[in-house]
Amino acid sequence: MSLPLRITFEGEDYSYTILTKKIDKDTTEIKISLDGEELTITRNASGEWDVLERTISDAPDLIKSIARNVALRYRLK
């Protein structure tokens, strides 16, 4: 398990942990833990990263920001 990563979104700090062990440029699916909830980030047909498990209570912009942050961190396209 990796160390928690932080992101500031709309003035609030959030912590998440990347659960996937090996991430490289060929990775198409990444598992993260956000607020004790396990989410799967995947690359869609247009090449954008998004989360599979989406509920009404989720903040979609926050989750997209986390997905973008992970993609930038690991230099994924």
C-alpha positions as CSV (number, residue, x, y, z in Angstrom):
1,M,0.0,0.0,0.0
2,S,1.3,3.4,-0.9
3,L,1.3,6.6,1.2
4,P,-1.7,8.8,1.1
5,L,-1.7,11.5,-1.5
6,R,-3.5,14.8,-1.1
7,I,-5.4,17.0,-3.4
8,T,-7.1,20.4,-2.7
9,F,-10.4,20.8,-4.5
10,E,-12.7,23.8,-4.1
11,G,-10.8,24.9,-1.0
12,E,-11.0,21.5,0.8
13,D,-8.2,18.9,1.2
14,Y,-8.8,15.3,0.4
15,S,-6.6,12.3,0.9
16,Y,-6.5,9.2,-1.3
17,T,-4.4,6.1,-1.6
18,I,-3.4,4.3,-4.8
19,L,-4.0,0.6,-4.4
20,T,-2.7,-0.6,-7.7
21,K,0.8,-1.9,-7.3
22,K,2.3,-1.5,-10.8
23,I,1.4,1.5,-13.0
24,D,3.0,2.2,-16.3
25,K,2.0,3.8,-19.6
26,D,0.0,0.7,-20.7
27,T,-2.1,0.7,-17.5
28,T,-5.9,1.1,-18.3
29,E,-7.3,0.6,-14.8
30,I,-6.2,2.0,-11.4
31,K,-7.7,1.3,-8.0
32,I,-7.7,4.0,-5.4
33,S,-9.1,4.4,-1.9
34,L,-10.9,7.7,-1.1
35,D,-12.6,8.2,2.3
36,G,-12.5,4.5,2.9
37,E,-14.2,3.7,-0.3
38,E,-12.5,1.7,-3.1
39,L,-12.9,3.3,-6.6
40,T,-11.6,2.1,-10.0
41,I,-10.3,4.7,-12.4
42,T,-10.4,3.6,-16.1
43,R,-9.6,5.1,-19.4
44,N,-12.6,5.6,-21.6
45,A,-12.9,5.4,-25.4
46,S,-11.9,9.1,-25.8
47,G,-8.8,8.6,-23.7
48,E,-10.1,10.5,-20.6
49,W,-9.7,9.0,-17.1
50,D,-12.9,8.5,-15.2
51,V,-14.3,6.4,-12.3
52,L,-16.5,3.3,-12.8
53,E,-18.3,3.4,-9.5
54,R,-20.3,6.6,-9.6
55,T,-23.1,7.4,-7.2
56,I,-25.4,10.4,-6.8
57,S,-23.6,11.5,-3.6
58,D,-20.2,11.6,-5.4
59,A,-18.7,14.9,-6.5
60,P,-18.0,14.1,-10.1
61,D,-15.6,17.0,-10.5
62,L,-13.6,15.9,-7.5
63,I,-13.3,12.4,-8.8
64,K,-12.2,13.6,-12.3
65,S,-9.6,15.8,-10.7
66,I,-8.2,12.9,-8.7
67,A,-8.2,10.8,-11.9
68,R,-6.4,13.6,-13.8
69,N,-3.9,14.0,-10.9
70,V,-3.1,10.3,-10.9
71,A,-2.6,10.3,-14.7
72,L,-0.3,13.2,-14.5
73,R,1.7,11.8,-11.6
74,Y,2.4,8.6,-13.6
75,R,2.6,10.3,-17.0
76,L,-0.2,8.3,-18.4
77,K,-1.8,9.5,-21.7
